[in-house]
Amino acid sequence: MKLSFQFGLLLAQSLLAFTVAAYPNPIPGSDNIEVRDPAIYYNPDTKKYFVFSTHEGVKIFQSKSITGPWERTGSALPGKCSVIDLPGRCETWAPDIALVNGTYTLYYSVSAIGSADSAIGVAQSPTMEEGSWTDLGEVIRSGPGLNYNCIDPNLIDDGGLKLTFGSYWDGMFQIPMNDVKTPAEQLPGVHLAGNGGRPAEGGFVYKSPDSPHYFMFFSDGITPLLGAQDHPPAGKEYKVLVGRGESPTGPFFGKLGNVLTDKMDPPTGSLVLGSHDNVYAPGGQSLFRDPVSGRDVISYHYVKLSDPIGGPSYLGINYLDFSSGWPEVVDLEPVQPAPEEPAPTPTPEPAPEPTFVPTPQPTPSSCSKKMRSRSRQ
């Protein structure tokens, strides 16, 4: 009986996780922007959206609207390289952006594919524009022989700073921070999700103002990016999963009640976004609350099913809704920023009134006096 129940539970979870859903397509305007692991944010002072992407010292794209057009405006790190002395310092990965005490704070990864000799660095800027960033260097580091890998950072500020990180190996972990650069505890911290080397990565802890819960988003599966020779088996491709908890430190559970740290196949976690239409293997997600629309936004990369295998990945952006108790990708009309009011035309200074200067009268002569005298006689 117990075996039958467990089998039924696994079957139900499998169907729940991998049934193709009717997802809306990405918000128009971003589908030709090549990115990987995008992190999105908005600067209300300059009224610009920013997207940060893997490679070249963290690529920067910006736009006046969430629907684009998006413009590549440079890189965040000075010289397109991190100050961290590790292989991959000029091919920085998986950025994360947050606003901490009024300063834009960018975390990034330095590593090489398949290596645990990795580090997470941090940079700060007052505006997010290229040329405004200061690279503060290393925050945490991992090495060979450890059960965790210091890549894929994500910061949540919930009355205290907490840094989530990790990929493959034994999964994703979280440590409290004294400040943006200084861990408050020794690594690896609290185990949040993943186990046993499964292809789970990109942990992102998020709380929507519309929900009382905390959510742990992560990417799971194989991503057929540049250089891939074939698509992974059906259902094994990259996808966005989520768990729900009552605290930013977890534990987080899928819809069927399994904790995200369980070692299961299919993996625990509930499906948020999978392949659909021409969108294949979405993942590498980030989230933020858009002040323009007042909605929750998810950004991610995906490959186009119509492209040859091994092609580039593109920027995807969608709105999320949490009203059901779980995040759902929804099809809503994008909200555009209010048009900028034209600068007022300066009122011209009134012309000064002319000053009246009386014409001087001639001094009467003695002759004229005599004439006036005669006229009165």
Number of C-alpha atoms within 10 A of each C-alpha: 6 7 8 9 10 11 12 12 13 18 13 12 23 17 12 16 22 17 12 14 14 13 18 15 17 20 19 15 16 17 22 14 19 16 24 25 27 33 27 28 25 25 16 11 7 10 15 17 21 25 26 28 27 20 22 20 26 29 24 25 23 23 18 18 19 27 18 16 15 20 14 14 14 17 22 28 27 17 12 18 21 28 17 20 12 14 14 19 23 20 18 28 28 26 31 27 27 21 18 16 7 10 13 18 21 30 30 29 31 29 24 16 8 9 12 23 20 24 25 27 27 25 23 23 19 14 18 26 16 16 14 14 21 16 19 17 18 21 19 22 19 21 14 11 8 12 17 25 29 27 31 26 29 26 26 19 15 11 6 10 17 23 22 28 29 29 28 21 20 21 26 32 24 26 21 22 18 13 12 21 17 12 18 14 12 9 15 20 18 15 22 26 31 30 22 15 14 18 19 27 25 28 30 25 29 22 23 19 12 12 15 13 17 20 25 27 29 27 28 28 20 18 25 22 18 12 10 13 11 11 17 15 8 7 18 16 20 24 27 25 23 26 29 28 19 14 15 22 20 21 19 25 24 22 16 14 12 18 21 27 21 15 17 14 10 15 24 27 31 25 26 21 25 24 24 16 12 13 20 22 31 28 32 28 26 28 26 20 20 18 13 16 14 10 18 21 21 21 23 26 27 29 28 19 16 11 11 12 17 16 16 20 26 21 24 27 25 23 25 21 18 18 10 8 12 18 23 17 21 15 15 11 8 16 14 12 14 8 6 7 6 6 6 6 6 6 6 6 6 6 6 6 6 6 6 6 6 6 6 6 6 6 6 8 8 8 9 10 10 10 10 10 10 9 7 6 5
